[in-house]
Amino acid sequence: MKRPSFALWACALLLFVLCGFAVADRQFGNRAPRPESTSPRTADRHYVSPPQLVQSSSDTDATLTGTDQNGVHRTWNDLSAGKPVVVVFVKNGCPCSVEFEPYFHRVAAAYPDAVRFVTIINGDVPTARRFTADNHVAYPVLADESQTLIKRFHARHGATVVLLSASGKREAQWPGCSQEMMRELSERIARMSSVREEHVDVAGLPSALTAGCAFSQ
């Protein structure tokens, strides 16, 4: 019996390899590249730097007055009612301000008789009203279109938080939000009001202190 020649074997091997490349190209060659994973919220976050911490620590004793989302002028006595006040600064259109807002609702709900909350937004009354409705805010949202209050409290970014005593004295100020910051806020409210510290679910907040978008000043 005559054996196949070397040339025949070589041709068969080459044909097998070419077929293999063709199959691989059909299975993998036309596959669209996997898009890079991007998170809009991460891209919009601004992590707080040490200089920002120093700048936000300047003393501020300032009681609040202003016009709320309903066009009503609110005095300090209206806003405080003899209790400490948490002031949350919101930059209009800032994703972080929207993202962090529900966590303040949780703290407010945990201490309904111990503390009052007030939001200050850099916009007019309709802007304040829209933010209230869109984010289901149950406490006053003061319109600060001229940024008078924002400048008074040296708030450079959205998500700045100030804790005021019942007399209006600044007890603490944070230039951003994080899990640790929100726990500290809860602990300070309980201590100032002489009530039991409540558990507040802060899962979902960034672990690093994070500010929102900058106010234009």
Secondary structure, DSSP 8 states (H G I E B T S, - for coil): -----HHHHHHHHHHHHHHHHHHHIIIIIT---------HHHHH-EE--HHHHHHTTS--B----EE-TTS-EE-HHHHHTTS-EEEEEE-TT-HHHHHHHHHHHHHHHH-TTT-EEEEEESS-HHHHHHHHHHHT--S-EEE-TT-HHHHHTT--BTT-EEEE-TTSBEEEEESSB-HHHHHHHHHHHHHHHT--------TTS-SS-EE--B---
